[in-house]
């Protein structure tokens, strides 16, 4: 049953909140929270973060004039309440479904989403860009960046703070602090003082004092400045932001609308130059007891029961690739105390939470800081440890410079466990692991592997653990494996050696990674069509099994590569091999199948594979198209 929401029913756009009283806004927040809980119970998604910003979202849209005023959310999975209030309530139960709303802010979805944000720590830089553009264009709208404390752990956030603090552009940054505990407790006195220091009256008095102090001798000026900073620090705790050039307001209770609204009004009307940071303390999962009591605050969940919070579990199937990786890494770490694990704020997502439970002193969560994670791992490797950096493919992109300079150039044996390779379903474009084969395969000395199933992943973890000759990476998809029997003992694979899985005569399908099962299914269909088909598993994109590739080229009429990666990946390695070997000068027909040159919207993973043209029927169609085209050309020549 849908929740009772009489006030929310009156809101179609944010302007409808303008005449609500504080009491009505508080009631609206309760209805909005119930609406979000009910919607996410049917779709799954990032519930905890959204529940934590309900009151803040209501207050922002009551005080500011979106979309004229730009509100940039960081990270974008906080935006479910924002979407409900900005004309998308009727579609909120399509969240993360094919053809439905994105789980993040998205420019093409609504004018109320001025900037897409599904990777962390970007809002301050983007908002500063909006504020500079506003001033250059002679406009007068407000620009607000809402950044979570997790996103604040990323170095880019501090780059943005540093730049913004050195400029005079008017910018409002709201720090949504739900875990870091970087401020003293919120109470009545703190609330009063925060309201006071955010007011124009206080700012005017303070600025008058500053101007008067400028007439003092230099030592007295320095002493006055320090006294001002220390006095404000005693009531606010904002020294670090003040030192970066921000006027700090807080901390305030991010769930108290009667506190939020007057403070936001004050910072909205402030006419002084320079940026302001408002520090709001919130609770992730607020208002839903199962989320409040959960270790991860229901950060990302599937469908659930709204009464109990119990997740709706499907039938038990094959283990996930993530869990197989975690179990395999733990098994290797039991035998080798040099193995350590590193993650960038994704311990449960990468399986390193299980590793940390057994090896807490050998497990490191560095926060949302992939660049630091990679160079940190390089330092560990330089001292002879065996670091595994478990980072999603799409997040590892953020550390490419560190991969090149700190790992590859120094030939350090950092092991990269690349989760979420390929299509990821509901998280859509921003989390799709498309480019890692290409951006790692171009680096000298890198080993790039991909398991075709969960059993192969077990072997690749062991192979990576024992590889000390340079950097090595293995990529694997999100979700469950295909259900093969896991080996009792992992074995070390020969670097750069693939395997023939099924032998045929006319067509060779060479798969890299998780699409091998589609190739095997395609082989069955091709055999029924009278086309004898070999299926091979490359295992390695780099170093490529040159002998295997050239054998397949010599012995077959058609060679087709299949991968769930972007252009410039595995197929590029094979093409170079064939070209240098002169195989493209012969009668060989060579084709490749990879991700299309466009970003696909969120949908079910298998549906995305079908949209990309990488499923078994597409492989069959590709083979028959090439063979039929060749026959037609032969008839024309005859």
Secondary structure, DSSP 8 states (H G I E B T S, - for coil): -----TTGGG-SSGGGGTT--HHHHHHHHHHHHHHHHHHHHHH-B-HHHHHHTHHHHHHHHHHS-TTTSEEEEESGGG-HHHHIIIIIGGGGGGTTSTTS--SSB-TTT-TT--S-B-SSS-HHHHHHHHHHHHHHTT----EEEEEETTGGGSHHHHHHHHHHHTS----EEEEEESS---S----HHHHHHHHHHTSHHHHHHHHHHHHHHTTS-HHHHHHHHHHHHHHHHHHH--HHHHHTT-EEEEEEETT-HHHHHHHHHHHHH--SSS-EEEEEE--TTTT-HHHHHSTTTTSSB--B-TTT--B------S-BHHHHHHHHHHHHHHH-TTEEEEESS-HHHHTHHHHHHH-GGGEEE--S-HHHHHHHHHHHHHTT-EEEEEEEHHHHGGGHHHIIIIIITTT---EEEEESBB--GGG-GGG-B-SHHHHHHTSTT-EEEE-SSHHHHHHHHHHHHT--SS-EEEE--SSB-------SS-----TT--EEEE--SSEEEEEESTTHHHHHHHHHHHHHTT--EEEEE--EEETT-HHHHHHHHHH-SEEEEEESS-TTSHHHHHHHHHHHTTGGGTT-EEEEE---SS---S--HHHHHHHTT-SHHHHHHHHHHHHHHHHHHHHHH-
